[in-house]
Amino acid sequence: MEPPDNVLSSLQTLLEGVSKAVIKQKPEDIAGFLACYFQEFIDFQKGLFVPVLI
């Protein structure tokens, strides 16, 4: 059973975004970076994201 096209498209978009973020930021701790990235992504989807301005 293959996943629907919208799932594949969403997954591809998600992986492209996180890959670009890792390449741009060059984190020393990639696993930690991914944990923060996906937590911020979840918070954004729930409307809880508050950007930090530096």
C-alpha positions as a printed Julia matrix, in Angstrom:
54×3 Matrix{Float64}:
  0.0    0.0    0.0
  1.51   3.3   -1.09
  0.97   6.57   0.79
 -1.19   9.24  -0.84
  0.56  11.78  -3.06
 -0.14  14.61  -0.61
  1.77  12.73   2.11
  4.75  12.21  -0.17
  4.68  15.85  -1.26
  4.43  17.09   2.34
  7.26  14.82   3.45
  9.47  15.97   0.58
  8.8   19.63   1.42
  9.52  19.01   5.11
 12.78  17.19   4.39
 13.91  19.88   1.94
 13.25  22.59   4.53
 15.06  20.86   7.37
 17.97  19.93   5.08
 18.39  23.55   3.99
 18.28  24.7    7.62
 21.01  22.21   8.62
 23.21  23.23   5.68
 22.7   26.94   6.42
 23.2   26.76  10.2
 25.92  24.06  10.25
 25.07  22.96  13.81
 27.63  20.97  15.81
 24.83  18.9   17.37
 22.62  17.93  14.44
 20.29  15.76  16.55
 19.75  18.61  19.02
 19.24  21.05  16.16
 16.63  18.76  14.59
 14.83  18.41  17.93
 14.59  22.2   18.25
 13.68  22.63  14.58
 10.8   20.19  14.75
  9.56  21.51  18.11
  9.43  25.02  16.63
  7.68  23.59  13.57
  5.04  21.93  15.79
  4.61  25.12  17.83
  4.21  27.13  14.62
  1.53  24.74  13.36
 -0.32  25.04  16.68
 -0.05  28.84  16.61
  2.26  28.86  19.62
  5.43  29.96  17.84
  6.96  33.21  19.03
 10.01  34.21  16.96
 13.12  35.22  18.87
 14.68  38.36  17.46
 18.42  38.62  17.92
